[in-house]
Amino acid sequence: MKTPALPARSSWLPLLERALAEDVGTGDLTAALLPEGKVVQARLLTRQDAVLCGTEWFNRAVEALDPEAEVFWHHADGDEVVAGTSLCEMQADARALLTAERTAINFVQLLSAVATRTRTFVKLVQRTR
């Protein structure tokens, strides 16, 4: 999995661990229903036009639960994407992916929302002094 550079691990790891702990709690009962060791493929789609942001956080959340996971992004942070676009494809352990998905998607949703809103304001003042 190609992961862009993040600041020192000590600065982001506690945030990621806290987010995973909040979303997973005492365990993921649904993921436990899946066969152990089963590898699956999945893709992430956007439902709205947006500016993509948070790919590295998404990668780290998935990687935290499956170090062997592979995420292949079709777009980079900062790209404008239209609704219905496939953002990435991934291959990972089914249990790990199902458990990590809520946290990973939360990061992309929040950061993309901020980037999208920011881009809107930047365009509004683009030709002003």
C-alpha positions in Angstrom: 0.0 0.0 0.0 1.5 3.3 -1.0 1.0 5.7 1.8 2.0 9.4 1.6 4.2 10.8 4.2 2.6 11.7 7.5 4.2 13.5 10.4 6.0 11.5 13.0 4.1 8.3 14.0 3.9 9.5 17.6 1.8 12.5 16.5 -0.9 10.7 14.4 -1.0 7.2 15.9 -2.9 8.2 19.1 -5.5 9.9 17.0 -6.0 6.9 14.8 -6.1 4.5 17.8 -8.7 6.7 19.5 -10.9 6.8 16.3 -10.7 3.1 15.9 -11.5 2.5 19.6 -14.5 4.8 19.4 -15.9 3.2 16.2 -15.1 -0.4 17.1 -15.6 -0.3 20.9 -15.4 -3.8 22.4 -15.4 -5.5 19.0 -17.1 -5.9 15.7 -19.7 -8.6 16.0 -20.6 -8.4 12.3 -17.0 -8.9 11.2 -16.8 -12.0 13.5 -19.5 -13.6 11.3 -17.2 -13.7 8.3 -14.8 -16.6 7.7 -11.4 -16.1 9.3 -8.6 -15.4 6.8 -10.9 -14.7 3.9 -9.5 -12.0 1.6 -12.0 -9.8 -0.2 -11.9 -7.0 -2.8 -13.9 -3.8 -2.4 -14.1 -0.3 -3.8 -15.0 3.1 -2.4 -17.4 5.3 -4.3 -18.4 8.9 -3.8 -22.0 9.9 -3.6 -21.4 13.6 -4.1 -19.2 15.9 -6.1 -16.2 16.6 -3.8 -12.6 17.5 -3.4 -10.9 14.3 -2.3 -8.9 14.5 0.9 -7.8 12.1 3.6 -6.4 9.2 1.5 -3.5 8.7 3.9 -5.7 8.5 6.9 -7.9 6.0 5.1 -4.9 3.9 4.3 -3.6 4.0 7.8 -7.0 2.9 9.3 -7.1 -0.1 7.0 -3.5 -0.9 7.5 -3.8 -0.7 11.3 -6.1 -3.8 11.1 -4.6 -5.5 8.1 -0.9 -4.7 7.5 -1.1 -6.7 4.3 -4.0 -4.7 2.8 -3.6 -3.1 -0.5 -5.4 0.2 -1.4 -5.2 1.5 -5.0 -6.3 5.1 -5.3 -7.7 6.3 -8.7 -7.5 9.9 -7.5 -5.2 11.9 -5.3 -5.9 14.3 -2.5 -7.0 17.6 -4.0 -8.6 16.1 -7.0 -12.2 17.2 -7.8 -14.3 14.1 -8.3 -17.9 13.8 -9.4 -20.7 11.8 -7.7 -20.5 8.1 -8.6 -16.7 8.1 -9.1 -14.8 5.1 -7.9 -12.2 6.6 -5.5 -10.2 3.4 -4.8 -10.1 -0.3 -4.9 -8.7 -2.4 -2.1 -7.9 -6.0 -1.2 -7.8 -7.0 2.4 -8.8 -9.5 5.1 -12.6 -9.4 5.2 -12.9 -9.1 8.9 -10.2 -6.4 9.1 -11.7 -4.4 6.3 -15.2 -4.5 7.7 -14.0 -3.4 11.1 -11.8 -0.6 9.7 -14.2 0.7 7.1 -16.3 3.0 9.4 -13.2 4.8 10.8 -11.5 4.9 7.3 -14.6 6.4 5.6 -15.2 8.9 8.5 -11.7 10.3 7.9 -12.3 10.6 4.1 -15.8 12.1 4.5 -14.8 14.7 7.1 -11.5 15.8 5.4 -13.1 15.8 1.9 -16.0 17.9 3.2 -13.5 20.5 4.6 -11.5 20.5 1.4 -14.7 20.8 -0.7 -16.0 23.7 1.3 -12.6 25.4 1.2 -12.3 25.0 -2.5 -15.7 26.7 -2.9 -14.6 29.7 -0.9 -11.2 29.9 -2.8 -13.1 29.9 -6.1 -15.4 32.7 -4.9 -12.5 35.0 -4.0 -10.2 33.9 -6.8 -10.4 37.0 -8.9 -10.7 39.5 -6.1 -8.1 41.5 -4.3 
